[in-house]
Amino acid sequence: MTTVRRSFLKNTAAAAMAAALPALGFAQAPAAPASRRNFAPQSGGWRTFEVTTRVDIPKPEGVTRVWLPIPSVNSDYQHSLENGFSSNGTAKLVQDGQDGAKMLYVEFAASEAKPFVEITSRVQTQGRAMDWSQKTAKAEEADTLRYFTRATTLIPTDGIVRKTALAATQGARGDVEKAQKLYDWIVANTYREPKVRGCGEGDIKTMLETGNLGGKCADLNALFVGLCRSVGVPARDVYGIRLVPSAFGYKELSGNPASLKGAQHCRSEVYLKGYGWVAMDPADVAKVMRLETADWIKNTTNPVVAPVNKALFGGWEGNWMAYNTAHDVALPNSKGDKLGFLMYPVGENAAGRFDSYAPDDFKYQITAREIKA
């Protein structure tokens, strides 16, 4: 079948800031990591990246469908620009009707012997760091704030979730103190569990009911979001992927641009009056505590952990790209269940849905390339 080549219309007006996509190629080799030093991300210094995802279906069975998340966040920390793709299937840009998560949907005929799709997205990112001395953010719309206090399938806001949050925030005055107490509760009571597949499932009610508070980013940050929502603090997960090494030398907070297998990472945000949407990432504190050194660090005063714990309440590093903030995602034309979130390539054929957490079986690879000015 003849390969189809197209490009999408630019996602937003921000795309005018970027030049046309160059020819697709191999990602640059990762730079040697710097020695670990004080972790202090700052806003400013926009960086431009091209992120390429390729899926190959080695053994097609009947009609095959693939959904690839693409960056759909435009904010003060990310500009989602244009996308270009090639495939031997029928492809189109679609989005989830509830949260607006954008994706490339590709359908391959049963007669296609070697289905493939490759998409390159261009984004600009920068770091974030909250200046707590300034309360100048514009107020968010009331409907938006209500939306981000709602319950979802995996993030209920009543029962044990609310009970836990009320106990953790006892004595807090205002939303900043509530957020700080809940952030500290996550860091003190949960832990990174390397054996969890992918980024975890984010089933926070089960975590609390069983007392099993080990997990990965989609578990720990979802728990933080749910606790915040349950006490009236708007919060949301932000699903994305690390692209390049950390500028601060932290290996566990880095991505290898030549192979981003397993680099998916969920962050979070809370809305705080006067400050707007504020970056949070207690799950990465847990990751540094468990994996950054040979020994599992059990306290936040350790010099490796302390700067990360401080900075990730109100900031994050711009070596990461956001896909979306969507929950309960219905994949267009899918015969499977809704997804709790969309952060990985997803595929289905006549035998059912592929395992997105096994990129060596469901053949996909993700690479990144930084575009220097």
ZIWO-V166123 format. One record per helix or strand. SS is the DSSP state (2 for helix, 1 for strand). FROM is the first residue (numbers start at 1). LEN is the number of residues. If there is no record, write none. Layout:
ss=SS from=FROM len=LEN
ss=SS from=FROM len=LEN
//
This chain:
ss=1 from=4 len=4
ss=2 from=13 len=5
ss=1 from=47 len=10
ss=1 from=64 len=6
ss=1 from=78 len=10
ss=1 from=90 len=6
ss=1 from=102 len=7
ss=1 from=116 len=10
ss=1 from=128 len=2
ss=2 from=142 len=6
ss=2 from=159 len=10
ss=2 from=174 len=16
ss=1 from=191 len=2
ss=2 from=204 len=7
ss=1 from=214 len=2
ss=2 from=217 len=14
ss=1 from=235 len=8
ss=2 from=251 len=3
ss=1 from=264 len=9
ss=1 from=276 len=5
ss=2 from=282 len=10
ss=2 from=303 len=9
ss=1 from=313 len=1
ss=1 from=315 len=2
ss=1 from=320 len=5
ss=1 from=329 len=1
ss=1 from=339 len=1
ss=1 from=346 len=4
ss=1 from=352 len=2
ss=1 from=364 len=8
//
